[in-house]
Amino acid sequence: MLKEKVLAKINDQFQFEIESAYLYYAMSAYFESINLKGFANWMTIQAQEELTHSHRLFTYIINRGARPSFGAAAAPKQDWKSPLDAMKDAYKHECKVSEMINECVGVAMKEGDHMTTTMLQWFVNEQVEEEAAADDVAQKLKLIGDNSGALFMLDSELSKRTLAPETGAA
Ligand code: FEO
């Protein structure tokens, strides 16, 4: 059985991963609106990944004999000044997720819940990739500046992103 404090943190994370998907769908729609379909694809895949993260936490709560609770999902930001502005926000968002995962680990450790700390290890590793992936695109955009040819080349590269297979037990 999950302790109350651990359940509350994991449940918050379950919901925040859904809000993350919501944000990335909003970013995808923004990129569609400026005709950068590769960036839009990258964001749609990112949104889908977030839903798998949320599902992983939902399943964990159920498997530990608890019941997830559901709050209102916050409306995401929906417009950005530029592709770089959006990608910087994506990177900042991932840094926030990392902090939240660290807090979850902290609470689970304090409560002596080794099953939860072990489950969260997957998220700790995932966040290294999540931050790096968003930062990589943001850094490329900084280098590109106002070179539209290079921007379309990057857009073409991002159009190739596909949903990575899930690793580990969900
Ligand atoms: Fe599920 Fe992008 O963190």
Backbone and ligand atoms as CSV (ligand in chain L), in Angstrom:
chain,resi,resn,atom,element,x,y,z
A,1,MET,N,N,0.844,-1.210,0.000
A,1,MET,CA,C,0.000,0.000,0.000
A,1,MET,C,C,0.878,1.259,0.000
A,2,LEU,N,N,0.502,2.203,-0.802
A,2,LEU,CA,C,1.277,3.451,-0.866
A,2,LEU,C,C,0.959,4.338,0.328
A,3,LYS,N,N,1.992,4.945,0.904
A,3,LYS,CA,C,1.737,5.914,1.977
A,3,LYS,C,C,1.120,7.164,1.359
A,4,GLU,N,N,0.336,7.854,2.177
A,4,GLU,CA,C,-0.435,9.003,1.679
A,4,GLU,C,C,0.436,10.070,0.995
A,5,LYS,N,N,1.566,10.399,1.624
A,5,LYS,CA,C,2.428,11.457,1.070
A,5,LYS,C,C,3.031,11.037,-0.275
A,6,VAL,N,N,3.370,9.763,-0.378
A,6,VAL,CA,C,3.950,9.265,-1.639
A,6,VAL,C,C,2.863,9.260,-2.710
A,7,LEU,N,N,1.684,8.762,-2.345
A,7,LEU,CA,C,0.570,8.740,-3.301
A,7,LEU,C,C,0.289,10.153,-3.820
A,8,ALA,N,N,0.267,11.136,-2.914
A,8,ALA,CA,C,-0.043,12.512,-3.334
A,8,ALA,C,C,0.981,13.009,-4.365
A,9,LYS,N,N,2.269,12.739,-4.131
A,9,LYS,CA,C,3.304,13.203,-5.066
A,9,LYS,C,C,3.213,12.487,-6.414
A,10,ILE,N,N,3.026,11.181,-6.352
A,10,ILE,CA,C,2.969,10.405,-7.603
A,10,ILE,C,C,1.719,10.792,-8.393
A,11,ASN,N,N,0.632,11.043,-7.650
A,11,ASN,CA,C,-0.607,11.448,-8.333
A,11,ASN,C,C,-0.441,12.822,-9.001
A,12,ASP,N,N,0.237,13.741,-8.293
A,12,ASP,CA,C,0.503,15.066,-8.890
A,12,ASP,C,C,1.321,14.907,-10.170
A,13,GLN,N,N,2.293,13.990,-10.117
A,13,GLN,CA,C,3.160,13.784,-11.286
A,13,GLN,C,C,2.368,13.167,-12.435
A,14,PHE,N,N,1.484,12.224,-12.090
A,14,PHE,CA,C,0.596,11.598,-13.083
A,14,PHE,C,C,-0.177,12.700,-13.833
A,15,GLN,N,N,-0.701,13.656,-13.059
A,15,GLN,CA,C,-1.464,14.727,-13.691
A,15,GLN,C,C,-0.562,15.676,-14.468
A,16,PHE,N,N,0.623,15.962,-13.922
A,16,PHE,CA,C,1.507,16.926,-14.588
A,16,PHE,C,C,2.019,16.387,-15.924
A,17,GLU,N,N,2.176,15.076,-16.002
A,17,GLU,CA,C,2.617,14.489,-17.281
A,17,GLU,C,C,1.521,14.684,-18.341
A,18,ILE,N,N,0.266,14.637,-17.898
A,18,ILE,CA,C,-0.831,14.912,-18.840
A,18,ILE,C,C,-0.809,16.388,-19.240
A,19,GLU,N,N,-0.554,17.262,-18.261
A,19,GLU,CA,C,-0.448,18.692,-18.586
A,19,GLU,C,C,0.733,18.948,-19.518
A,20,SER,N,N,1.787,18.160,-19.374
A,20,SER,CA,C,2.941,18.291,-20.278
A,20,SER,C,C,2.516,17.934,-21.701
A,21,ALA,N,N,1.737,16.862,-21.832
A,21,ALA,CA,C,1.229,16.479,-23.160
A,21,ALA,C,C,0.387,17.610,-23.745
A,22,TYR,N,N,-0.418,18.201,-22.906
A,22,TYR,CA,C,-1.298,19.304,-23.319
A,22,TYR,C,C,-0.451,20.474,-23.851
A,23,LEU,N,N,0.627,20.793,-23.121
A,23,LEU,CA,C,1.526,21.876,-23.545
A,23,LEU,C,C,2.159,21.546,-24.897
A,24,TYR,N,N,2.640,20.310,-25.046
A,24,TYR,CA,C,3.334,19.973,-26.293
A,24,TYR,C,C,2.356,19.904,-27.470
A,25,TYR,N,N,1.116,19.514,-27.210
A,25,TYR,CA,C,0.121,19.592,-28.297
A,25,TYR,C,C,-0.104,21.061,-28.687
A,26,ALA,N,N,-0.108,21.953,-27.685
A,26,ALA,CA,C,-0.278,23.388,-27.989
A,26,ALA,C,C,0.906,23.890,-28.817
A,27,MET,N,N,2.100,23.416,-28.480
A,27,MET,CA,C,3.286,23.813,-29.259
A,27,MET,C,C,3.209,23.241,-30.672
A,28,SER,N,N,2.730,22.015,-30.781
A,28,SER,CA,C,2.578,21.409,-32.109
A,28,SER,C,C,1.624,22.249,-32.969
A,29,ALA,N,N,0.523,22.662,-32.357
A,29,ALA,CA,C,-0.458,23.483,-33.091
A,29,ALA,C,C,0.163,24.827,-33.500
A,30,TYR,N,N,0.996,25.383,-32.605
A,30,TYR,CA,C,1.685,26.643,-32.945
A,30,TYR,C,C,2.590,26.434,-34.169
A,31,PHE,N,N,3.375,25.352,-34.157
A,31,PHE,CA,C,4.287,25.116,-35.283
A,31,PHE,C,C,3.512,24.845,-36.580
A,32,GLU,N,N,2.384,24.144,-36.452
A,32,GLU,CA,C,1.536,23.950,-37.649
A,32,GLU,C,C,1.098,25.312,-38.183
A,33,SER,N,N,0.772,26.231,-37.267
A,33,SER,CA,C,0.231,27.533,-37.685
A,33,SER,C,C,1.273,28.366,-38.432
A,34,ILE,N,N,2.569,28.066,-38.215
A,34,ILE,CA,C,3.605,28.808,-38.953
A,34,ILE,C,C,4.272,27.913,-40.010
A,35,ASN,N,N,3.584,26.811,-40.300
A,35,ASN,CA,C,3.979,25.928,-41.400
A,35,ASN,C,C,5.329,25.234,-41.207
A,36,LEU,N,N,5.690,24.977,-39.958
A,36,LEU,CA,C,6.900,24.189,-39.686
A,36,LEU,C,C,6.435,22.795,-39.259
A,37,LYS,N,N,6.147,21.975,-40.251
A,37,LYS,CA,C,5.499,20.690,-39.984
A,37,LYS,C,C,6.436,19.684,-39.307
A,38,GLY,N,N,7.738,19.817,-39.534
A,38,GLY,CA,C,8.685,18.934,-38.854
A,38,GLY,C,C,8.721,19.218,-37.353
A,39,PHE,N,N,8.749,20.505,-37.006
A,39,PHE,CA,C,8.705,20.878,-35.588
A,39,PHE,C,C,7.383,20.418,-34.979
A,40,ALA,N,N,6.307,20.581,-35.735
A,40,ALA,CA,C,4.988,20.157,-35.246
A,40,ALA,C,C,4.997,18.652,-34.974
A,41,ASN,N,N,5.616,17.894,-35.870
A,41,ASN,CA,C,5.719,16.446,-35.661
A,41,ASN,C,C,6.504,16.137,-34.391
A,42,TRP,N,N,7.624,16.823,-34.210
A,42,TRP,CA,C,8.473,16.604,-33.021
A,42,TRP,C,C,7.650,16.824,-31.753
A,43,MET,N,N,6.845,17.885,-31.765
A,43,MET,CA,C,6.038,18.215,-30.581
A,43,MET,C,C,4.895,17.213,-30.375
A,44,THR,N,N,4.311,16.743,-31.462
A,44,THR,CA,C,3.239,15.743,-31.321
A,44,THR,C,C,3.797,14.451,-30.727
A,45,ILE,N,N,4.978,14.044,-31.198
A,45,ILE,CA,C,5.617,12.839,-30.637
A,45,ILE,C,C,5.934,13.067,-29.160
A,46,GLN,N,N,6.399,14.278,-28.853
A,46,GLN,CA,C,6.711,14.599,-27.454
A,46,GLN,C,C,5.446,14.492,-26.596
A,47,ALA,N,N,4.341,15.007,-27.110
A,47,ALA,CA,C,3.064,14.924,-26.379
A,47,ALA,C,C,2.678,13.456,-26.153
A,48,GLN,N,N,2.858,12.640,-27.173
A,48,GLN,CA,C,2.507,11.224,-27.045
A,48,GLN,C,C,3.393,10.530,-26.003
A,49,GLU,N,N,4.671,10.920,-25.975
A,49,GLU,CA,C,5.581,10.344,-24.958
A,49,GLU,C,C,5.115,10.712,-23.564
A,50,GLU,N,N,4.676,11.971,-23.420
A,50,GLU,CA,C,4.208,12.407,-22.092
A,50,GLU,C,C,3.015,11.576,-21.635
A,51,LEU,N,N,2.159,11.222,-22.570
A,51,LEU,CA,C,1.003,10.390,-22.198
A,51,LEU,C,C,1.460,9.013,-21.729
A,52,THR,N,N,2.548,8.490,-22.329
A,52,THR,CA,C,3.064,7.190,-21.859
A,52,THR,C,C,3.670,7.344,-20.452
A,53,HIS,N,N,4.257,8.505,-20.179
A,53,HIS,CA,C,4.799,8.731,-18.827
A,53,HIS,C,C,3.657,8.753,-17.812
A,54,SER,N,N,2.598,9.458,-18.192
A,54,SER,CA,C,1.442,9.536,-17.312
A,54,SER,C,C,0.852,8.141,-17.071
A,55,HIS,N,N,0.759,7.377,-18.122
A,55,HIS,CA,C,0.201,6.021,-18.034
A,55,HIS,C,C,1.046,5.148,-17.097
A,56,ARG,N,N,2.349,5.320,-17.190
A,56,ARG,CA,C,3.262,4.547,-16.344
A,56,ARG,C,C,2.961,4.812,-14.850
A,57,LEU,N,N,2.716,6.084,-14.518
A,57,LEU,CA,C,2.429,6.441,-13.123
A,57,LEU,C,C,1.032,5.975,-12.703
A,58,PHE,N,N,0.077,6.096,-13.611
A,58,PHE,CA,C,-1.289,5.615,-13.356
A,58,PHE,C,C,-1.249,4.119,-13.015
A,59,THR,N,N,-0.546,3.356,-13.838
A,59,THR,CA,C,-0.454,1.906,-13.637
A,59,THR,C,C,0.238,1.585,-12.319
A,60,TYR,N,N,1.258,2.373,-11.997
A,60,TYR,CA,C,1.989,2.126,-10.750
A,60,TYR,C,C,1.062,2.326,-9.540
A,61,ILE,N,N,0.301,3.412,-9.558
A,61,ILE,CA,C,-0.617,3.691,-8.434
A,61,ILE,C,C,-1.603,2.526,-8.272
A,62,ILE,N,N,-2.165,2.086,-9.387
A,62,ILE,CA,C,-3.127,0.962,-9.359
A,62,ILE,C,C,-2.440,-0.297,-8.825
A,63,ASN,N,N,-1.241,-0.577,-9.344
A,63,ASN,CA,C,-0.537,-1.803,-8.927
A,63,ASN,C,C,-0.177,-1.794,-7.450
A,64,ARG,N,N,-0.091,-0.605,-6.873
A,64,ARG,CA,C,0.221,-0.539,-5.425
A,64,ARG,C,C,-1.059,-0.507,-4.587
A,65,GLY,N,N,-2.178,-0.779,-5.221
A,65,GLY,CA,C,-3.433,-0.918,-4.476
A,65,GLY,C,C,-4.099,0.382,-4.108
A,66,ALA,N,N,-3.710,1.476,-4.776
A,66,ALA,CA,C,-4.331,2.772,-4.479
A,66,ALA,C,C,-5.201,3.206,-5.663
A,67,ARG,N,N,-5.886,4.306,-5.466
A,67,ARG,CA,C,-6.760,4.816,-6.534
A,67,ARG,C,C,-6.316,6.218,-6.934
A,68,PRO,N,N,-6.015,6.422,-8.230
A,68,PRO,CA,C,-5.601,7.762,-8.667
A,68,PRO,C,C,-6.754,8.755,-8.494
A,69,SER,N,N,-6.414,10.014,-8.228
A,69,SER,CA,C,-7.451,11.043,-8.203
A,69,SER,C,C,-7.195,12.017,-9.354
A,70,PHE,N,N,-8.248,12.728,-9.716
A,70,PHE,CA,C,-8.205,13.537,-10.937
A,70,PHE,C,C,-8.577,14.987,-10.662
A,71,GLY,N,N,-7.658,15.906,-10.977
A,71,GLY,CA,C,-7.948,17.330,-10.863
A,71,GLY,C,C,-8.062,17.926,-12.252
A,72,ALA,N,N,-8.324,19.231,-12.296
A,72,ALA,CA,C,-8.436,19.901,-13.600
A,72,ALA,C,C,-7.041,20.097,-14.183
A,73,ALA,N,N,-6.905,19.825,-15.471
A,73,ALA,CA,C,-5.621,20.071,-16.148
A,73,ALA,C,C,-5.527,21.556,-16.484
A,74,ALA,N,N,-4.376,22.166,-16.153
A,74,ALA,CA,C,-4.193,23.597,-16.415
A,74,ALA,C,C,-4.097,23.861,-17.920
A,75,ALA,N,N,-4.712,24.960,-18.357
A,75,ALA,CA,C,-4.605,25.341,-19.779
A,75,ALA,C,C,-3.167,25.749,-20.064
A,76,PRO,N,N,-2.577,25.246,-21.155
A,76,PRO,CA,C,-1.183,25.608,-21.450
A,76,PRO,C,C,-1.103,26.962,-22.163
A,77,LYS,N,N,0.112,27.514,-22.177
A,77,LYS,CA,C,0.393,28.666,-23.041
A,77,LYS,C,C,0.135,28.207,-24.474
A,78,GLN,N,N,-0.313,29.124,-25.337
A,78,GLN,CA,C,-0.684,28.675,-26.683
A,78,GLN,C,C,-0.017,29.451,-27.803
A,79,ASP,N,N,0.782,30.445,-27.441
A,79,ASP,CA,C,1.429,31.214,-28.508
A,79,ASP,C,C,2.849,31.578,-28.103
A,80,TRP,N,N,3.687,31.668,-29.098
A,80,TRP,CA,C,5.088,31.986,-28.848
A,80,TRP,C,C,5.558,32.994,-29.884
A,81,LYS,N,N,6.625,33.734,-29.528
A,81,LYS,CA,C,7.130,34.799,-30.429
A,81,LYS,C,C,7.866,34.220,-31.625
A,82,SER,N,N,8.467,33.031,-31.421
A,82,SER,CA,C,9.320,32.446,-32.466
A,82,SER,C,C,9.526,30.970,-32.149
A,83,PRO,N,N,10.037,30.187,-33.117
A,83,PRO,CA,C,10.367,28.779,-32.819
A,83,PRO,C,C,11.339,28.666,-31.636
A,84,LEU,N,N,12.320,29.581,-31.584
A,84,LEU,CA,C,13.290,29.525,-30.482
A,84,LEU,C,C,12.603,29.776,-29.139
A,85,ASP,N,N,11.685,30.726,-29.119
A,85,ASP,CA,C,10.935,31.029,-27.896
A,85,ASP,C,C,10.189,29.767,-27.427
A,86,ALA,N,N,9.570,29.060,-28.346
A,86,ALA,CA,C,8.828,27.829,-27.982
A,86,ALA,C,C,9.787,26.750,-27.475
A,87,MET,N,N,10.908,26.564,-28.171
A,87,MET,CA,C,11.839,25.504,-27.760
A,87,MET,C,C,12.499,25.821,-26.427
A,88,LYS,N,N,12.733,27.106,-26.175
A,88,LYS,CA,C,13.286,27.479,-24.867
A,88,LYS,C,C,12.274,27.145,-23.776
A,89,ASP,N,N,11.001,27.390,-24.060
A,89,ASP,CA,C,9.945,27.049,-23.089
A,89,ASP,C,C,9.876,25.534,-22.871
A,90,ALA,N,N,10.057,24.773,-23.960
A,90,ALA,CA,C,10.031,23.307,-23.836
A,90,ALA,C,C,11.174,22.853,-22.926
A,91,TYR,N,N,12.348,23.450,-23.106
A,91,TYR,CA,C,13.502,23.095,-22.265
A,91,TYR,C,C,13.234,23.462,-20.806
A,92,LYS,N,N,12.691,24.671,-20.593
A,92,LYS,CA,C,12.384,25.106,-19.217
A,92,LYS,C,C,11.364,24.167,-18.582
A,93,HIS,N,N,10.396,23.752,-19.397
A,93,HIS,CA,C,9.366,22.838,-18.886
A,93,HIS,C,C,9.998,21.521,-18.438
A,94,GLU,N,N,10.916,21.005,-19.243
A,94,GLU,CA,C,11.570,19.736,-18.872
A,94,GLU,C,C,12.408,19.885,-17.601
A,95,CYS,N,N,13.027,21.064,-17.425
A,95,CYS,CA,C,13.788,21.291,-16.181
A,95,CYS,C,C,12.840,21.263,-14.985
A,96,LYS,N,N,11.635,21.807,-15.174
A,96,LYS,CA,C,10.640,21.785,-14.092
A,96,LYS,C,C,10.210,20.346,-13.790
A,97,VAL,N,N,9.991,19.559,-14.859
A,97,VAL,CA,C,9.624,18.147,-14.655
A,97,VAL,C,C,10.729,17.437,-13.863
A,98,SER,N,N,11.974,17.710,-14.222
A,98,SER,CA,C,13.097,17.067,-13.514
A,98,SER,C,C,13.065,17.398,-12.025
A,99,GLU,N,N,12.802,18.684,-11.728
A,99,GLU,CA,C,12.714,19.086,-10.313
A,99,GLU,C,C,11.612,18.327,-9.605
A,100,MET,N,N,10.466,18.201,-10.285
A,100,MET,CA,C,9.332,17.500,-9.671
A,100,MET,C,C,9.649,16.027,-9.435
A,101,ILE,N,N,10.327,15.408,-10.404
A,101,ILE,CA,C,10.712,13.997,-10.233
A,101,ILE,C,C,11.674,13.866,-9.048
A,102,ASN,N,N,12.614,14.796,-8.960
A,102,ASN,CA,C,13.545,14.774,-7.820
A,102,ASN,C,C,12.789,14.886,-6.495
A,103,GLU,N,N,11.766,15.747,-6.476
A,103,GLU,CA,C,10.967,15.891,-5.250
A,103,GLU,C,C,10.231,14.591,-4.927
A,104,CYS,N,N,9.708,13.933,-5.960
A,104,CYS,CA,C,9.031,12.641,-5.749
A,104,CYS,C,C,10.006,11.643,-5.121
A,105,VAL,N,N,11.214,11.599,-5.665
A,105,VAL,CA,C,12.225,10.668,-5.127
A,105,VAL,C,C,12.514,11.021,-3.672
A,106,GLY,N,N,12.638,12.326,-3.405
A,106,GLY,CA,C,12.925,12.769,-2.038
A,106,GLY,C,C,11.854,12.308,-1.058
A,107,VAL,N,N,10.597,12.468,-1.425
A,107,VAL,CA,C,9.497,12.059,-0.529
A,107,VAL,C,C,9.497,10.540,-0.355
A,108,ALA,N,N,9.671,9.811,-1.465
A,108,ALA,CA,C,9.676,8.339,-1.386
A,108,ALA,C,C,10.821,7.851,-0.492
A,109,MET,N,N,11.976,8.495,-0.599
A,109,MET,CA,C,13.120,8.091,0.240
A,109,MET,C,C,12.835,8.384,1.705
A,110,LYS,N,N,12.275,9.556,1.952
A,110,LYS,CA,C,11.962,9.950,3.331
A,110,LYS,C,C,10.964,8.979,3.961
A,111,GLU,N,N,10.049,8.490,3.135
A,111,GLU,CA,C,9.029,7.559,3.637
A,111,GLU,C,C,9.526,6.110,3.617
A,112,GLY,N,N,10.757,5.905,3.204
A,112,GLY,CA,C,11.327,4.545,3.183
A,112,GLY,C,C,10.654,3.641,2.153
A,113,ASP,N,N,10.142,4.243,1.073
A,113,ASP,CA,C,9.413,3.472,0.053
A,113,ASP,C,C,10.375,3.120,-1.100
A,114,HIS,N,N,11.038,1.978,-0.948
A,114,HIS,CA,C,12.039,1.586,-1.952
A,114,HIS,C,C,11.420,1.186,-3.284
A,115,MET,N,N,10.194,0.661,-3.230
A,115,MET,CA,C,9.530,0.293,-4.491
A,115,MET,C,C,9.311,1.537,-5.347
A,116,THR,N,N,8.882,2.615,-4.692
A,116,THR,CA,C,8.632,3.849,-5.453
A,116,THR,C,C,9.943,4.488,-5.921
A,117,THR,N,N,10.962,4.480,-5.083
A,117,THR,CA,C,12.237,5.074,-5.546
A,117,THR,C,C,12.783,4.280,-6.733
A,118,THR,N,N,12.610,2.969,-6.686
A,118,THR,CA,C,13.080,2.141,-7.817
A,118,THR,C,C,12.272,2.453,-9.077
A,119,MET,N,N,10.950,2.550,-8.941
A,119,MET,CA,C,10.103,2.881,-10.104
A,119,MET,C,C,10.509,4.247,-10.681
A,120,LEU,N,N,10.785,5.195,-9.780
A,120,LEU,CA,C,11.107,6.558,-10.226
A,120,LEU,C,C,12.467,6.659,-10.908
A,121,GLN,N,N,13.306,5.661,-10.698
A,121,GLN,CA,C,14.636,5.688,-11.323
A,121,GLN,C,C,14.511,5.803,-12.846
A,122,TRP,N,N,13.496,5.137,-13.398
A,122,TRP,CA,C,13.263,5.230,-14.850
A,122,TRP,C,C,13.050,6.699,-15.259
A,123,PHE,N,N,12.277,7.428,-14.446
A,123,PHE,CA,C,11.991,8.828,-14.767
A,123,PHE,C,C,13.245,9.698,-14.598
A,124,VAL,N,N,14.055,9.380,-13.596
A,124,VAL,CA,C,15.307,10.136,-13.383
A,124,VAL,C,C,16.175,10.037,-14.638
A,125,ASN,N,N,16.329,8.818,-15.143
A,125,ASN,CA,C,17.142,8.624,-16.359
A,125,ASN,C,C,16.494,9.296,-17.568
A,126,GLU,N,N,15.183,9.153,-17.665
A,126,GLU,CA,C,14.451,9.730,-18.800
A,126,GLU,C,C,14.621,11.254,-18.839
A,127,GLN,N,N,14.629,11.889,-17.674
A,127,GLN,CA,C,14.721,13.354,-17.650
A,127,GLN,C,C,16.054,13.865,-18.192
A,128,VAL,N,N,17.103,13.068,-18.075
A,128,VAL,CA,C,18.389,13.482,-18.661
A,128,VAL,C,C,18.198,13.631,-20.171
A,129,GLU,N,N,17.526,12.646,-20.774
A,129,GLU,CA,C,17.268,12.695,-22.233
A,129,GLU,C,C,16.277,13.784,-22.583
A,130,GLU,N,N,15.249,13.944,-21.761
A,130,GLU,CA,C,14.206,14.929,-22.053
A,130,GLU,C,C,14.785,16.347,-22.089
A,131,GLU,N,N,15.602,16.670,-21.092
A,131,GLU,CA,C,16.219,18.007,-21.074
A,131,GLU,C,C,17.150,18.171,-22.277
A,132,ALA,N,N,17.972,17.149,-22.534
A,132,ALA,CA,C,18.966,17.247,-23.611
A,132,ALA,C,C,18.293,17.393,-24.978
A,133,ALA,N,N,17.203,16.671,-25.199
A,133,ALA,CA,C,16.534,16.696,-26.512
A,133,ALA,C,C,15.973,18.089,-26.808
A,134,ALA,N,N,15.312,18.694,-25.818
A,134,ALA,CA,C,14.727,20.028,-26.033
A,134,ALA,C,C,15.837,21.070,-26.177
A,135,ASP,N,N,16.871,20.950,-25.340
A,135,ASP,CA,C,17.971,21.912,-25.396
A,135,ASP,C,C,18.721,21.813,-26.723
A,136,ASP,N,N,18.855,20.601,-27.244
A,136,ASP,CA,C,19.561,20.398,-28.512
A,136,ASP,C,C,18.875,21.187,-29.638
A,137,VAL,N,N,17.547,21.092,-29.698
A,137,VAL,CA,C,16.817,21.816,-30.760
A,137,VAL,C,C,16.933,23.323,-30.529
A,138,ALA,N,N,16.822,23.749,-29.261
A,138,ALA,CA,C,16.927,25.188,-28.959
A,138,ALA,C,C,18.313,25.718,-29.366
A,139,GLN,N,N,19.347,24.956,-29.057
A,139,GLN,CA,C,20.716,25.407,-29.396
A,139,GLN,C,C,20.909,25.496,-30.915
A,140,LYS,N,N,20.333,24.521,-31.641
A,140,LYS,CA,C,20.439,24.572,-33.105
A,140,LYS,C,C,19.729,25.820,-33.643
A,141,LEU,N,N,18.568,26.131,-33.055
A,141,LEU,CA,C,17.827,27.318,-33.502
A,141,LEU,C,C,18.628,28.597,-33.244
A,142,LYS,N,N,19.351,28.623,-32.148
A,142,LYS,CA,C,20.186,29.799,-31.854
A,142,LYS,C,C,21.247,29.956,-32.941
A,143,LEU,N,N,21.867,28.845,-33.334
A,143,LEU,CA,C,22.901,28.896,-34.377
A,143,LEU,C,C,22.311,29.316,-35.723
A,144,ILE,N,N,21.102,28.841,-35.995
A,144,ILE,CA,C,20.444,29.114,-37.284
A,144,ILE,C,C,20.113,30.599,-37.435
A,145,GLY,N,N,19.732,31.236,-36.317
A,145,GLY,CA,C,19.378,32.667,-36.371
A,145,GLY,C,C,18.271,32.906,-37.383
A,146,ASP,N,N,18.500,33.832,-38.336
A,146,ASP,CA,C,17.435,34.096,-39.316
A,146,ASP,C,C,17.749,33.486,-40.693
A,147,ASN,N,N,18.522,32.394,-40.688
A,147,ASN,CA,C,18.826,31.668,-41.934
A,147,ASN,C,C,17.673,30.706,-42.253
A,148,SER,N,N,16.775,31.112,-43.155
A,148,SER,CA,C,15.563,30.309,-43.387
A,148,SER,C,C,15.885,28.960,-44.041
A,149,GLY,N,N,16.947,28.903,-44.854
A,149,GLY,CA,C,17.322,27.617,-45.466
A,149,GLY,C,C,17.700,26.602,-44.399
A,150,ALA,N,N,18.498,27.052,-43.427
A,150,ALA,CA,C,18.916,26.153,-42.338
A,150,ALA,C,C,17.715,25.769,-41.479
A,151,LEU,N,N,16.782,26.701,-41.312
A,151,LEU,CA,C,15.573,26.404,-40.524
A,151,LEU,C,C,14.765,25.290,-41.193
A,152,PHE,N,N,14.633,25.354,-42.506
A,152,PHE,CA,C,13.859,24.316,-43.208
A,152,PHE,C,C,14.589,22.972,-43.205
A,153,MET,N,N,15.930,23.025,-43.189
A,153,MET,CA,C,16.680,21.759,-43.063
A,153,MET,C,C,16.432,21.122,-41.705
A,154,LEU,N,N,16.430,21.945,-40.659
A,154,LEU,CA,C,16.156,21.413,-39.313
A,154,LEU,C,C,14.715,20.895,-39.240
A,155,ASP,N,N,13.804,21.638,-39.876
A,155,ASP,CA,C,12.401,21.195,-39.883
A,155,ASP,C,C,12.288,19.813,-40.523
A,156,SER,N,N,13.032,19.618,-41.594
A,156,SER,CA,C,12.999,18.325,-42.286
A,156,SER,C,C,13.561,17.222,-41.365
A,157,GLU,N,N,14.631,17.544,-40.643
A,157,GLU,CA,C,15.233,16.568,-39.704
A,157,GLU,C,C,14.219,16.194,-38.615
A,158,LEU,N,N,13.506,17.191,-38.088
A,158,LEU,CA,C,12.573,16.931,-36.983
A,158,LEU,C,C,11.329,16.170,-37.444
A,159,SER,N,N,11.073,16.223,-38.747
A,159,SER,CA,C,9.903,15.491,-39.280
A,159,SER,C,C,10.119,13.982,-39.194
A,160,LYS,N,N,11.372,13.554,-38.968
A,160,LYS,CA,C,11.677,12.109,-38.949
A,160,LYS,C,C,11.469,11.491,-37.565
A,161,ARG,N,N,11.221,12.307,-36.559
A,161,ARG,CA,C,11.082,11.738,-35.204
A,161,ARG,C,C,9.862,10.823,-35.122
A,162,THR,N,N,10.073,9.647,-34.520
A,162,THR,CA,C,8.958,8.716,-34.303
A,162,THR,C,C,8.895,8.368,-32.820
A,163,LEU,N,N,7.783,7.798,-32.421
A,163,LEU,CA,C,7.591,7.436,-31.010
A,163,LEU,C,C,8.528,6.298,-30.643
A,164,ALA,N,N,9.399,6.543,-29.662
A,164,ALA,CA,C,10.364,5.513,-29.242
A,164,ALA,C,C,9.618,4.400,-28.505
A,165,PRO,N,N,10.057,3.139,-28.688
A,165,PRO,CA,C,9.393,2.074,-27.947
A,165,PRO,C,C,9.612,2.258,-26.449
A,166,GLU,N,N,8.614,1.922,-25.666
A,166,GLU,CA,C,8.707,2.026,-24.217
A,166,GLU,C,C,9.749,1.049,-23.684
A,167,THR,N,N,10.506,1.485,-22.698
A,167,THR,CA,C,11.483,0.588,-22.091
A,167,THR,C,C,11.086,0.310,-20.639
A,168,GLY,N,N,11.338,-0.895,-20.176
A,168,GLY,CA,C,11.041,-1.249,-18.792
A,168,GLY,C,C,9.571,-1.483,-18.558
A,169,ALA,N,N,9.262,-2.048,-17.419
A,169,ALA,CA,C,7.853,-2.359,-17.110
A,169,ALA,C,C,7.089,-1.097,-16.798
A,170,ALA,N,N,5.917,-0.960,-17.373
A,170,ALA,CA,C,5.086,0.211,-17.110
A,170,ALA,C,C,4.093,-0.110,-16.007
L,1,FEO,FE1,FE,7.493,13.297,-18.977
L,1,FEO,FE2,FE,8.985,15.348,-20.685
L,1,FEO,O1,O,8.712,14.596,-19.017
